[in-house]
């Protein structure tokens, strides 16, 4: 917190320091049980990220961090959740255009989660097909980052592409084998998953 305040005191003077301060508040806004404190930190971090955007308008990281902190604000203030969705979408799209690789494909991963979790039209922008599209782009940016692949599996399931979800989940499990004592059971589980996937593909 002390470091965040120190960098925040220089906000507006230098974009890199302002980004660091916003990043600190993003970390702090995820800590602790006190929701009101998490919200206050998210709001302060979002204010700093907005300043960083003004100083560094072509920085994908600044737009991504602003979208991320807006999401944290929405998460901790349910009354404003739907109201903030278009802001998150706009800033994440800008970040994806400027720097799609930031935070292991973070902008596309964020958009995937947004379209997956938001209520569908007419209430909001929820759309499983768009979620799948962005999760696939996140996987392209960082194929080894498991959150991207697991998000893609969730998106495929929500879009009723069960067979493809099976295939992607199998890839995830292949990437993370267990300890040696469980290896034989893990291989058996993979074979069973393949059989389930084959059945799902046939059914579709």
C-alpha positions as protocol buffer text, in pm:
chain_id: "A"
residue {
  index: 1
  type: UNK
  ca { x: 0 y: 0 z: 0 }
}
residue {
  index: 2
  type: UNK
  ca { x: 284 y: 238 z: 84 }
}
residue {
  index: 3
  type: UNK
  ca { x: 443 y: 180 z: -256 }
}
residue {
  index: 4
  type: UNK
  ca { x: 110 y: 230 z: -431 }
}
residue {
  index: 5
  type: UNK
  ca { x: 60 y: 562 z: -253 }
}
residue {
  index: 6
  type: UNK
  ca { x: 415 y: 670 z: -333 }
}
residue {
  index: 7
  type: UNK
  ca { x: 371 y: 606 z: -705 }
}
residue {
  index: 8
  type: UNK
  ca { x: 20 y: 754 z: -698 }
}
residue {
  index: 9
  type: UNK
  ca { x: 161 y: 1078 z: -560 }
}
residue {
  index: 10
  type: UNK
  ca { x: 352 y: 1118 z: -888 }
}
residue {
  index: 11
  type: UNK
  ca { x: 52 y: 1032 z: -1104 }
}
residue {
  index: 12
  type: UNK
  ca { x: 15 y: 1272 z: -1393 }
}
residue {
  index: 13
  type: UNK
  ca { x: 387 y: 1343 z: -1411 }
}
residue {
  index: 14
  type: UNK
  ca { x: 506 y: 1023 z: -1575 }
}
residue {
  index: 15
  type: UNK
  ca { x: 298 y: 758 z: -1750 }
}
residue {
  index: 16
  type: UNK
  ca { x: 511 y: 462 z: -1641 }
}
residue {
  index: 17
  type: UNK
  ca { x: 485 y: 554 z: -1271 }
}
residue {
  index: 18
  type: UNK
  ca { x: 112 y: 610 z: -1303 }
}
residue {
  index: 19
  type: UNK
  ca { x: 76 y: 265 z: -1461 }
}
residue {
  index: 20
  type: UNK
  ca { x: 276 y: 111 z: -1177 }
}
residue {
  index: 21
  type: UNK
  ca { x: 52 y: 276 z: -920 }
}
residue {
  index: 22
  type: UNK
  ca { x: -262 y: 155 z: -1099 }
}
residue {
  index: 23
  type: UNK
  ca { x: -116 y: -193 z: -1118 }
}
residue {
  index: 24
  type: UNK
  ca { x: -51 y: -190 z: -743 }
}
residue {
  index: 25
  type: UNK
  ca { x: -411 y: -94 z: -675 }
}
residue {
  index: 26
  type: UNK
  ca { x: -529 y: -373 z: -909 }
}
residue {
  index: 27
  type: UNK
  ca { x: -334 y: -619 z: -693 }
}
residue {
  index: 28
  type: UNK
  ca { x: -462 y: -468 z: -367 }
}
residue {
  index: 29
  type: UNK
  ca { x: -824 y: -466 z: -493 }
}
residue {
  index: 30
  type: UNK
  ca { x: -811 y: -847 z: -509 }
}
residue {
  index: 31
  type: UNK
  ca { x: -693 y: -888 z: -150 }
}
residue {
  index: 32
  type: UNK
  ca { x: -882 y: -924 z: 177 }
}
residue {
  index: 33
  type: UNK
  ca { x: -1237 y: -1000 z: 289 }
}
residue {
  index: 34
  type: UNK
  ca { x: -1357 y: -640 z: 321 }
}
residue {
  index: 35
  type: UNK
  ca { x: -1559 y: -576 z: 4 }
}
residue {
  index: 36
  type: UNK
  ca { x: -1590 y: -202 z: 65 }
}
residue {
  index: 37
  type: UNK
  ca { x: -1210 y: -174 z: 95 }
}
residue {
  index: 38
  type: UNK
  ca { x: -1159 y: -376 z: -224 }
}
residue {
  index: 39
  type: UNK
  ca { x: -1407 y: -147 z: -400 }
}
residue {
  index: 40
  type: UNK
  ca { x: -1230 y: 169 z: -279 }
}
residue {
  index: 41
  type: UNK
  ca { x: -898 y: 37 z: -407 }
}
residue {
  index: 42
  type: UNK
  ca { x: -1050 y: -60 z: -743 }
}
residue {
  index: 43
  type: UNK
  ca { x: -1200 y: 288 z: -781 }
}
residue {
  index: 44
  type: UNK
  ca { x: -869 y: 456 z: -698 }
}
residue {
  index: 45
  type: UNK
  ca { x: -681 y: 223 z: -931 }
}
residue {
  index: 46
  type: UNK
  ca { x: -928 y: 294 z: -1210 }
}
residue {
  index: 47
  type: UNK
  ca { x: -876 y: 669 z: -1161 }
}
residue {
  index: 48
  type: UNK
  ca { x: -501 y: 620 z: -1193 }
}
residue {
  index: 49
  type: UNK
  ca { x: -540 y: 399 z: -1499 }
}
residue {
  index: 50
  type: UNK
  ca { x: -752 y: 669 z: -1660 }
}
residue {
  index: 51
  type: UNK
  ca { x: -470 y: 917 z: -1601 }
}
residue {
  index: 52
  type: UNK
  ca { x: -223 y: 668 z: -1748 }
}
residue {
  index: 53
  type: UNK
  ca { x: -444 y: 639 z: -2058 }
}
residue {
  index: 54
  type: UNK
  ca { x: -435 y: 1014 z: -2103 }
}
residue {
  index: 55
  type: UNK
  ca { x: -55 y: 1017 z: -2072 }
}
residue {
  index: 56
  type: UNK
  ca { x: -6 y: 704 z: -2286 }
}
residue {
  index: 57
  type: UNK
  ca { x: -302 y: 693 z: -2528 }
}
residue {
  index: 58
  type: UNK
  ca { x: -137 y: 428 z: -2750 }
}
residue {
  index: 59
  type: UNK
  ca { x: -47 y: 198 z: -2462 }
}
residue {
  index: 60
  type: UNK
  ca { x: -236 y: -130 z: -2479 }
}
residue {
  index: 61
  type: UNK
  ca { x: -131 y: -197 z: -2121 }
}
residue {
  index: 62
  type: UNK
  ca { x: -295 y: 126 z: -2000 }
}
residue {
  index: 63
  type: UNK
  ca { x: -624 y: 44 z: -2172 }
}
residue {
  index: 64
  type: UNK
  ca { x: -609 y: -317 z: -2049 }
}
residue {
  index: 65
  type: UNK
  ca { x: -544 y: -208 z: -1691 }
}
residue {
  index: 66
  type: UNK
  ca { x: -829 y: 42 z: -1707 }
}
residue {
  index: 67
  type: UNK
  ca { x: -1063 y: -233 z: -1831 }
}
residue {
  index: 68
  type: UNK
  ca { x: -935 y: -470 z: -1562 }
}
residue {
  index: 69
  type: UNK
  ca { x: -986 y: -222 z: -1278 }
}
residue {
  index: 70
  type: UNK
  ca { x: -1330 y: -132 z: -1413 }
}
residue {
  index: 71
  type: UNK
  ca { x: -1409 y: -502 z: -1394 }
}
residue {
  index: 72
  type: UNK
  ca { x: -1291 y: -514 z: -1033 }
}
residue {
  index: 73
  type: UNK
  ca { x: -1511 y: -214 z: -954 }
}
residue {
  index: 74
  type: UNK
  ca { x: -1809 y: -388 z: -1114 }
}
residue {
  index: 75
  type: UNK
  ca { x: -1732 y: -708 z: -925 }
}
residue {
  index: 76
  type: UNK
  ca { x: -1738 y: -527 z: -593 }
}
residue {
  index: 77
  type: UNK
  ca { x: -2034 y: -300 z: -669 }
}
residue {
  index: 78
  type: UNK
  ca { x: -2321 y: -507 z: -806 }
}
residue {
  index: 79
  type: UNK
  ca { x: -2539 y: -197 z: -847 }
}
residue {
  index: 80
  type: UNK
  ca { x: -2306 y: -66 z: -1120 }
}
residue {
  index: 81
  type: UNK
  ca { x: -2212 y: -400 z: -1277 }
}
residue {
  index: 82
  type: UNK
  ca { x: -2422 y: -383 z: -1594 }
}
residue {
  index: 83
  type: UNK
  ca { x: -2356 y: -10 z: -1633 }
}
residue {
  index: 84
  type: UNK
  ca { x: -1980 y: -73 z: -1650 }
}
residue {
  index: 85
  type: UNK
  ca { x: -1992 y: -361 z: -1899 }
}
residue {
  index: 86
  type: UNK
  ca { x: -1971 y: -135 z: -2212 }
}
residue {
  index: 87
  type: UNK
  ca { x: -1669 y: 43 z: -2062 }
}
residue {
  index: 88
  type: UNK
  ca { x: -1489 y: -287 z: -2005 }
}
residue {
  index: 89
  type: UNK
  ca { x: -1574 y: -401 z: -2358 }
}
residue {
  index: 90
  type: UNK
  ca { x: -1455 y: -76 z: -2520 }
}
residue {
  index: 91
  type: UNK
  ca { x: -1124 y: -64 z: -2334 }
}
residue {
  index: 92
  type: UNK
  ca { x: -1049 y: -434 z: -2376 }
}
residue {
  index: 93
  type: UNK
  ca { x: -1113 y: -406 z: -2752 }
}
residue {
  index: 94
  type: UNK
  ca { x: -874 y: -110 z: -2769 }
}
residue {
  index: 95
  type: UNK
  ca { x: -613 y: -304 z: -2571 }
}
residue {
  index: 96
  type: UNK
  ca { x: -656 y: -606 z: -2800 }
}
residue {
  index: 97
  type: UNK
  ca { x: -596 y: -383 z: -3100 }
}
residue {
  index: 98
  type: UNK
  ca { x: -294 y: -205 z: -2951 }
}
residue {
  index: 99
  type: UNK
  ca { x: -121 y: -491 z: -2768 }
}
residue {
  index: 100
  type: UNK
  ca { x: -301 y: -828 z: -2785 }
}
residue {
  index: 101
  type: UNK
  ca { x: -13 y: -1011 z: -2614 }
}
residue {
  index: 102
  type: UNK
  ca { x: -19 y: -814 z: -2288 }
}
residue {
  index: 103
  type: UNK
  ca { x: -73 y: -1038 z: -1983 }
}
residue {
  index: 104
  type: UNK
  ca { x: -61 y: -1361 z: -2189 }
}
residue {
  index: 105
  type: UNK
  ca { x: -338 y: -1260 z: -2429 }
}
residue {
  index: 106
  type: UNK
  ca { x: -518 y: -1076 z: -2151 }
}
residue {
  index: 107
  type: UNK
  ca { x: -737 y: -843 z: -2362 }
}
residue {
  index: 108
  type: UNK
  ca { x: -891 y: -1129 z: -2561 }
}
residue {
  index: 109
  type: UNK
  ca { x: -921 y: -1343 z: -2246 }
}
residue {
  index: 110
  type: UNK
  ca { x: -1103 y: -1056 z: -2075 }
}
residue {
  index: 111
  type: UNK
  ca { x: -1339 y: -1016 z: -2369 }
}
residue {
  index: 112
  type: UNK
  ca { x: -1402 y: -1390 z: -2372 }
}
residue {
  index: 113
  type: UNK
  ca { x: -1496 y: -1384 z: -2005 }
}
residue {
  index: 114
  type: UNK
  ca { x: -1708 y: -1072 z: -2052 }
}
residue {
  index: 115
  type: UNK
  ca { x: -1914 y: -1223 z: -2335 }
}
residue {
  index: 116
  type: UNK
  ca { x: -1937 y: -1552 z: -2143 }
}
residue {
  index: 117
  type: UNK
  ca { x: -2053 y: -1406 z: -1808 }
}
residue {
  index: 118
  type: UNK
  ca { x: -2262 y: -1103 z: -1909 }
}
residue {
  index: 119
  type: UNK
  ca { x: -2638 y: -1149 z: -1950 }
}
residue {
  index: 120
  type: UNK
  ca { x: -2746 y: -1188 z: -2314 }
}
residue {
  index: 121
  type: UNK
  ca { x: -2924 y: -925 z: -2526 }
}
residue {
  index: 122
  type: UNK
  ca { x: -3137 y: -724 z: -2451 }
}
residue {
  index: 123
  type: UNK
  ca { x: -3003 y: -695 z: -2096 }
}
residue {
  index: 124
  type: UNK
  ca { x: -2637 y: -686 z: -2191 }
}
residue {
  index: 125
  type: UNK
  ca { x: -2379 y: -818 z: -2440 }
}
residue {
  index: 126
  type: UNK
  ca { x: -2350 y: -1184 z: -2339 }
}
residue {
  index: 127
  type: UNK
  ca { x: -2278 y: -1405 z: -2640 }
}
residue {
  index: 128
  type: UNK
  ca { x: -2110 y: -1750 z: -2612 }
}
residue {
  index: 129
  type: UNK
  ca { x: -2007 y: -1751 z: -2980 }
}
residue {
  index: 130
  type: UNK
  ca { x: -1817 y: -1421 z: -2936 }
}
residue {
  index: 131
  type: UNK
  ca { x: -1666 y: -1558 z: -2615 }
}
residue {
  index: 132
  type: UNK
  ca { x: -1528 y: -1856 z: -2809 }
}
residue {
  index: 133
  type: UNK
  ca { x: -1389 y: -1624 z: -3078 }
}
residue {
  index: 134
  type: UNK
  ca { x: -1192 y: -1418 z: -2826 }
}
residue {
  index: 135
  type: UNK
  ca { x: -1075 y: -1713 z: -2618 }
}
residue {
  index: 136
  type: UNK
  ca { x: -937 y: -1867 z: -2939 }
}
residue {
  index: 137
  type: UNK
  ca { x: -745 y: -1546 z: -3005 }
}
residue {
  index: 138
  type: UNK
  ca { x: -613 y: -1550 z: -2648 }
}
residue {
  index: 139
  type: UNK
  ca { x: -492 y: -1908 z: -2704 }
}
residue {
  index: 140
  type: UNK
  ca { x: -320 y: -1796 z: -3024 }
}
residue {
  index: 141
  type: UNK
  ca { x: -139 y: -1524 z: -2828 }
}
residue {
  index: 142
  type: UNK
  ca { x: -34 y: -1750 z: -2540 }
}
residue {
  index: 143
  type: UNK
  ca { x: -105 y: -2118 z: -2608 }
}
residue {
  index: 144
  type: UNK
  ca { x: 76 y: -2231 z: -2294 }
}
residue {
  index: 145
  type: UNK
  ca { x: -130 y: -2013 z: -2060 }
}
residue {
  index: 146
  type: UNK
  ca { x: -386 y: -2249 z: -1908 }
}
residue {
  index: 147
  type: UNK
  ca { x: -644 y: -1982 z: -1823 }
}
residue {
  index: 148
  type: UNK
  ca { x: -683 y: -1916 z: -2195 }
}
residue {
  index: 149
  type: UNK
  ca { x: -742 y: -2283 z: -2275 }
}
residue {
  index: 150
  type: UNK
  ca { x: -979 y: -2340 z: -1983 }
}
residue {
  index: 151
  type: UNK
  ca { x: -1174 y: -2029 z: -2081 }
}
residue {
  index: 152
  type: UNK
  ca { x: -1203 y: -2167 z: -2433 }
}
residue {
  index: 153
  type: UNK
  ca { x: -1342 y: -2494 z: -2294 }
}
residue {
  index: 154
  type: UNK
  ca { x: -1602 y: -2303 z: -2091 }
}
residue {
  index: 155
  type: UNK
  ca { x: -1694 y: -2093 z: -2393 }
}
residue {
  index: 156
  type: UNK
  ca { x: -1733 y: -2399 z: -2617 }
}
residue {
  index: 157
  type: UNK
  ca { x: -1956 y: -2567 z: -2360 }
}
residue {
  index: 158
  type: UNK
  ca { x: -2171 y: -2254 z: -2329 }
}
residue {
  index: 159
  type: UNK
  ca { x: -2195 y: -2242 z: -2710 }
}
residue {
  index: 160
  type: UNK
  ca { x: -2303 y: -2610 z: -2709 }
}
residue {
  index: 161
  type: UNK
  ca { x: -1991 y: -2721 z: -2897 }
}
residue {
  index: 162
  type: UNK
  ca { x: -1945 y: -3019 z: -2667 }
}
residue {
  index: 163
  type: UNK
  ca { x: -1720 y: -3218 z: -2898 }
}
residue {
  index: 164
  type: UNK
  ca { x: -1476 y: -2930 z: -2945 }
}
residue {
  index: 165
  type: UNK
  ca { x: -1484 y: -2862 z: -2570 }
}
residue {
  index: 166
  type: UNK
  ca { x: -1377 y: -3223 z: -2513 }
}
residue {
  index: 167
  type: UNK
  ca { x: -1089 y: -3190 z: -2758 }
}
residue {
  index: 168
  type: UNK
  ca { x: -965 y: -2870 z: -2593 }
}
residue {
  index: 169
  type: UNK
  ca { x: -997 y: -3012 z: -2242 }
}
residue {
  index: 170
  type: UNK
  ca { x: -793 y: -3313 z: -2346 }
}
residue {
  index: 171
  type: UNK
  ca { x: -519 y: -3075 z: -2466 }
}
residue {
  index: 172
  type: UNK
  ca { x: -523 y: -2905 z: -2124 }
}
residue {
  index: 173
  type: UNK
  ca { x: -485 y: -3235 z: -1941 }
}
residue {
  index: 174
  type: UNK
  ca { x: -199 y: -3343 z: -2167 }
}
residue {
  index: 175
  type: UNK
  ca { x: -17 y: -3020 z: -2078 }
}
residue {
  index: 176
  type: UNK
  ca { x: -40 y: -3080 z: -1703 }
}
residue {
  index: 177
  type: UNK
  ca { x: 43 y: -3446 z: -1622 }
}
residue {
  index: 178
  type: UNK
  ca { x: 22 y: -3548 z: -1255 }
}
residue {
  index: 179
  type: UNK
  ca { x: 286 y: -3686 z: -1021 }
}
residue {
  index: 180
  type: UNK
  ca { x: 438 y: -4015 z: -1131 }
}
residue {
  index: 181
  type: UNK
  ca { x: 239 y: -4225 z: -883 }
}
residue {
  index: 182
  type: UNK
  ca { x: -85 y: -4114 z: -1051 }
}
residue {
  index: 183
  type: UNK
  ca { x: 41 y: -4135 z: -1409 }
}
residue {
  index: 184
  type: UNK
  ca { x: -128 y: -4465 z: -1497 }
}
residue {
  index: 185
  type: UNK
  ca { x: -464 y: -4343 z: -1366 }
}
residue {
  index: 186
  type: UNK
  ca { x: -418 y: -4012 z: -1550 }
}
residue {
  index: 187
  type: UNK
  ca { x: -354 y: -4195 z: -1878 }
}
residue {
  index: 188
  type: UNK
  ca { x: -665 y: -4407 z: -1819 }
}
residue {
  index: 189
  type: UNK
  ca { x: -871 y: -4093 z: -1752 }
}
residue {
  index: 190
  type: UNK
  ca { x: -738 y: -3938 z: -2076 }
}
residue {
  index: 191
  type: UNK
  ca { x: -843 y: -4245 z: -2273 }
}
residue {
  index: 192
  type: UNK
  ca { x: -1190 y: -4231 z: -2117 }
}
residue {
  index: 193
  type: UNK
  ca { x: -1214 y: -3861 z: -2200 }
}
residue {
  index: 194
  type: UNK
  ca { x: -1121 y: -3937 z: -2561 }
}
residue {
  index: 195
  type: UNK
  ca { x: -1402 y: -4191 z: -2579 }
}
residue {
  index: 196
  type: UNK
  ca { x: -1649 y: -3938 z: -2433 }
}
residue {
  index: 197
  type: UNK
  ca { x: -1526 y: -3680 z: -2686 }
}
residue {
  index: 198
  type: UNK
  ca { x: -1574 y: -3921 z: -2974 }
}
residue {
  index: 199
  type: UNK
  ca { x: -1931 y: -3988 z: -2862 }
}
residue {
  index: 200
  type: UNK
  ca { x: -1999 y: -3616 z: -2826 }
}
residue {
  index: 201
  type: UNK
  ca { x: -1860 y: -3544 z: -3174 }
}
residue {
  index: 202
  type: UNK
  ca { x: -2079 y: -3818 z: -3325 }
}
residue {
  index: 203
  type: UNK
  ca { x: -2388 y: -3687 z: -3145 }
}
residue {
  index: 204
  type: UNK
  ca { x: -2332 y: -3338 z: -3286 }
}
